[in-house]
Each structure stands twice: as structure tokens, then as C-alpha cells.
Amino acid sequence: MKEKNIKTLQDIESDIIEENNLDGYERIDNYNWDKIDKMVPLYKEILQHLGEDPQREGLLDTPKRVAKAMQFFTHGYSIDPKEILLSAMFKEDYRQMVVVKDIEIYSLCEHHMVPFFGKAHIAYIPNGQIVGLSKIARVADAFARRLQVQERLTKEIKDCIQDTLNPLGVAVVIEARHLCMAMRGVQKQNSVTTTSDFTGAFLRQNNTRQEFLKLIESNLH
């Protein structure tokens, strides 16, 4: 019979994972509690206006949860996407296309504050400077985690990369599903919106633009 103070191999593995974050997940609670405290009574009032009872058991902590969730959904306001790129720029004599595709994006439509989500495909042609690939994805996320419209999101990502890296060209394509169309309004659940924006070689040279589109075409609807 195993003594209580003796750990199994599974217990030891669990401790190691928890201590060293080996599962790749780390919970980070980074909230502005002053703002959350101000939002909580407002969400309580919203629940009342919806015809709910904020005091019933299932809703007691809902205003606080929603306030925290909304702060997380919009944390891009506290991030400078340009600084993300500047933190990992390197000199490199490479002048061919760099493509980062299938970047998951989640955002909130600024018209109804309901989600839209999908994928971004981003490419640039270096001009003496390259950037860490993960930073491209982080820039997309920083702009997405704000109240947005897909058209502006596409342009903001393009402009940030172009203005910061000064590459020979930038291409951005975003395809997304909008719950404001699926859950309300026309209620078309399967519609996909695609937006694109280009600079430099991608804008002036059709063969360069077509090469980019061919590289991502298997992902487009």
C-alpha cells in the first residue's frame, strides 16, 4: 500500500509541468482593477435592463467576469504594435518574399461589439531588415484585440509593417466570419468576408501579387 507522502510518477510529472509551465500555457492576470470596479455596476444595470435578476445565483459574478473578459478582448489598446516589430529587427540581405499565413485573429465588431474571427495571411519583401516571424502574428493580434472593422484592421496591419520595416512591399489578406451577420441581421451563418491591402511590389507588380495569392490560395474560400 502506497504511503500518503510518496508521490506517483504521474504526480511528479504534474508538479514539473505546473512548476515549469511545460504545457505552454501560463495564466496571466493583468487587469486594471480600478476600471473593472467601475464597469461592474454598469454591467449589473445592463442585466437588469435585459430583464434579468443580477442577484440570482448564476449571475452574481457575471458583471465582474464580463468586465474582465472585455478588458482582455480589447487589450490591444495597451500595446504598441510598432514596438513589437522594433524589438526583433535584424539586418539581413534577403530580398525574397516572406509569408506568414493562417494567423488566427479574434476581434470585436465596433458596431455591435460581437466577435468576428478568422485568419490573416501576411507577406513582406525585406529591404535590408527582417523581423522575427512571431512578431508578425503579434502585430496582427495587437490590432485585432480592439474594437474593429475588418477593413481598417487589414490596413492597420499593412501600414504598421510598411512604416516600421520599410520593406519593398507588404501584402495582407484577412478572411473572417462575423457573428453580427450570423446571429442577427441577415443571419447568414456561412458567409465569409475577405479583405486585402498591398504596398510596393505587391501593388505595382502583378506577378508578385499573384505569387503571394498562389501561396495562400489553398486557404482562401
C-alpha positions as CSV (number, residue, x, y, z in Angstrom):
1,M,0.0,0.0,0.0
2,K,1.4,3.4,-1.0
3,E,2.2,5.8,1.8
4,K,0.4,9.1,1.5
5,N,3.7,11.1,1.4
6,I,5.0,9.1,-1.6
7,K,4.2,10.6,-5.0
8,T,3.4,8.6,-8.0
9,L,5.2,9.2,-11.3
10,Q,2.1,11.0,-12.6
11,D,2.1,13.3,-9.5
12,I,5.7,14.2,-10.2
13,E,5.1,14.9,-13.8
14,S,2.1,17.1,-12.9
15,D,4.3,19.0,-10.5
16,I,7.0,19.5,-13.1
17,I,4.5,20.7,-15.7
18,E,2.9,23.1,-13.2
19,E,6.3,24.5,-11.9
20,N,7.9,24.9,-15.3
21,N,4.9,25.7,-17.5
22,L,5.8,22.8,-19.8
23,D,2.3,22.6,-21.3
24,G,2.8,26.0,-23.0
25,Y,0.1,27.7,-21.0
26,E,0.6,30.4,-18.4
27,R,-2.3,32.2,-16.8
28,I,-1.5,35.9,-16.6
29,D,-4.0,38.1,-14.7
30,N,-3.1,41.6,-15.8
31,Y,-6.1,43.7,-15.2
32,N,-6.8,47.3,-14.4
33,W,-8.9,46.6,-11.3
34,D,-9.9,50.3,-11.0
35,K,-11.6,50.2,-14.4
36,I,-13.1,46.8,-13.7
37,D,-14.6,48.1,-10.4
38,K,-16.2,50.9,-12.4
39,M,-17.6,48.6,-15.1
40,V,-19.1,46.1,-12.7
41,P,-22.2,48.2,-11.6
42,L,-22.7,49.1,-15.3
43,Y,-23.0,45.5,-16.3
44,K,-25.3,44.9,-13.4
45,E,-27.5,47.6,-14.7
46,I,-27.4,46.1,-18.2
47,L,-28.6,42.8,-16.8
48,Q,-31.5,44.5,-15.2
49,H,-32.5,46.3,-18.4
50,L,-32.4,42.9,-20.2
51,G,-35.0,41.6,-17.7
52,E,-32.6,39.5,-15.6
53,D,-32.0,39.5,-11.9
54,P,-28.3,40.2,-11.1
55,Q,-28.8,38.8,-7.7
56,R,-29.7,35.2,-8.8
57,E,-27.0,32.6,-8.1
58,G,-25.9,32.1,-11.7
59,L,-25.4,35.9,-12.3
60,L,-23.8,37.0,-9.1
61,D,-20.3,37.1,-10.5
62,T,-21.3,37.7,-14.1
63,P,-20.7,41.5,-14.2
64,K,-17.2,41.1,-12.9
65,R,-16.5,38.2,-15.3
66,V,-17.8,40.3,-18.3
67,A,-15.7,43.3,-17.2
68,K,-12.6,41.2,-17.1
69,A,-13.4,39.5,-20.4
70,M,-14.0,42.8,-22.2
71,Q,-10.7,44.1,-20.9
72,F,-8.9,41.1,-22.2
73,F,-10.8,41.2,-25.5
74,T,-9.6,44.8,-26.0
75,H,-6.1,44.6,-24.5
76,G,-4.6,45.7,-27.9
77,Y,-5.2,49.3,-26.8
78,S,-2.4,49.0,-24.3
79,I,0.1,47.5,-26.9
80,D,2.2,49.5,-29.4
81,P,2.5,47.2,-32.5
82,K,5.4,49.2,-33.8
83,E,7.4,48.4,-30.7
84,I,6.7,44.8,-31.2
85,L,8.5,44.9,-34.6
86,L,11.3,47.1,-33.3
87,S,12.1,44.6,-30.6
88,A,13.1,41.9,-33.1
89,M,14.6,43.5,-36.2
90,F,17.7,42.2,-37.7
91,K,19.9,43.2,-40.7
92,E,19.8,40.5,-43.4
93,D,20.5,40.7,-47.1
94,Y,17.4,38.8,-48.1
95,R,15.0,40.2,-50.7
96,Q,12.6,37.4,-51.4
97,M,9.0,37.1,-50.2
98,V,8.4,36.2,-46.5
99,V,4.9,34.8,-45.9
100,V,3.2,34.1,-42.6
101,K,-0.2,32.6,-43.2
102,D,-3.0,31.2,-41.2
103,I,-2.6,33.6,-38.3
104,E,-5.7,33.2,-36.2
105,I,-7.4,36.5,-35.3
106,Y,-10.2,37.3,-32.9
107,S,-11.8,40.7,-32.7
108,L,-14.9,42.6,-31.8
109,C,-17.0,44.4,-34.3
110,E,-17.2,48.0,-33.3
111,H,-20.8,48.4,-34.5
112,H,-22.4,45.7,-32.3
113,M,-19.4,44.6,-30.1
114,V,-19.9,40.9,-31.1
115,P,-17.0,38.8,-32.3
116,F,-15.6,38.3,-35.8
117,F,-12.8,35.8,-36.3
118,G,-10.8,34.1,-39.0
119,K,-7.3,34.1,-40.4
120,A,-4.8,36.7,-41.6
121,H,-2.2,36.0,-44.3
122,I,0.7,38.5,-44.3
123,A,3.8,38.8,-46.5
124,Y,6.6,41.3,-46.9
125,I,9.7,41.6,-49.1
126,P,12.7,42.7,-46.9
127,N,14.8,45.7,-47.7
128,G,17.9,45.0,-45.6
129,Q,15.8,44.3,-42.5
130,I,13.9,41.2,-41.4
131,V,11.8,40.7,-38.3
132,G,11.1,37.7,-36.0
133,L,8.3,35.8,-37.6
134,S,6.3,35.6,-34.3
135,K,6.2,39.4,-34.2
136,I,4.2,39.5,-37.4
137,A,1.5,37.4,-35.7
138,R,1.7,39.6,-32.6
139,V,1.2,42.7,-34.6
140,A,-2.0,41.2,-36.1
141,D,-3.2,40.3,-32.7
142,A,-2.5,43.7,-31.2
143,F,-4.7,45.4,-33.8
144,A,-7.3,42.7,-33.7
145,R,-7.7,43.0,-29.9
146,R,-9.6,46.3,-30.2
147,L,-13.0,47.4,-31.4
148,Q,-12.6,47.0,-35.1
149,V,-13.9,46.7,-38.6
150,Q,-12.2,44.2,-40.8
151,E,-11.3,46.8,-43.5
152,R,-9.4,49.0,-41.0
153,L,-7.8,46.0,-39.3
154,T,-6.3,45.0,-42.7
155,K,-5.0,48.5,-43.4
156,E,-3.5,49.0,-39.9
157,I,-1.5,45.8,-40.1
158,K,-0.2,46.7,-43.5
159,D,0.7,50.3,-42.6
160,C,2.5,49.2,-39.4
161,I,4.7,46.8,-41.2
162,Q,5.4,49.1,-44.0
163,D,6.2,52.1,-41.8
164,T,8.3,50.2,-39.4
165,L,10.3,47.8,-41.6
166,N,10.3,49.9,-44.8
167,P,10.2,46.8,-46.9
168,L,9.9,46.6,-50.7
169,G,6.3,45.7,-50.2
170,V,3.6,44.4,-47.9
171,A,0.6,42.2,-48.5
172,V,-2.2,41.5,-46.1
173,V,-5.3,39.3,-46.7
174,I,-7.9,38.6,-44.0
175,E,-10.8,36.3,-44.2
176,A,-13.3,36.3,-41.3
177,R,-16.7,35.3,-40.2
178,H,-18.8,38.0,-38.5
179,L,-21.3,37.0,-35.8
180,C,-23.1,40.2,-36.4
181,M,-24.2,38.7,-39.7
182,A,-24.7,35.1,-38.4
183,M,-26.5,35.8,-35.1
184,R,-28.6,38.9,-36.1
185,G,-29.5,41.0,-39.1
186,V,-29.5,38.8,-42.2
187,Q,-28.5,35.7,-40.2
188,K,-26.3,34.2,-42.9
189,Q,-24.2,31.7,-40.9
190,N,-21.8,30.6,-43.7
191,S,-20.7,33.9,-45.2
192,V,-17.0,34.8,-45.2
193,T,-15.7,38.3,-45.7
194,T,-12.3,38.7,-47.4
195,T,-10.3,42.0,-47.4
196,S,-6.9,42.7,-48.8
197,D,-4.4,45.5,-49.0
198,F,-1.0,45.9,-50.7
199,T,2.0,48.2,-50.9
200,G,5.2,48.4,-53.0
201,A,6.0,45.4,-55.2
202,F,2.7,43.7,-54.3
203,L,0.8,46.7,-55.6
204,R,2.9,47.6,-58.7
205,Q,3.9,44.1,-59.9
206,N,1.1,41.7,-60.8
207,N,3.3,38.7,-60.9
208,T,4.5,39.4,-57.3
209,R,0.9,39.8,-56.1
210,Q,-0.1,36.6,-57.9
211,E,2.7,34.7,-56.3
212,F,1.6,35.7,-52.9
213,L,-2.1,34.8,-53.7
214,K,-1.0,31.4,-55.1
215,L,0.9,30.6,-51.9
216,I,-2.2,31.2,-49.8
217,E,-4.9,30.2,-52.2
218,S,-5.4,26.8,-50.6
219,N,-6.6,28.6,-47.5
220,L,-9.0,31.0,-49.2
221,H,-12.7,30.2,-49.6
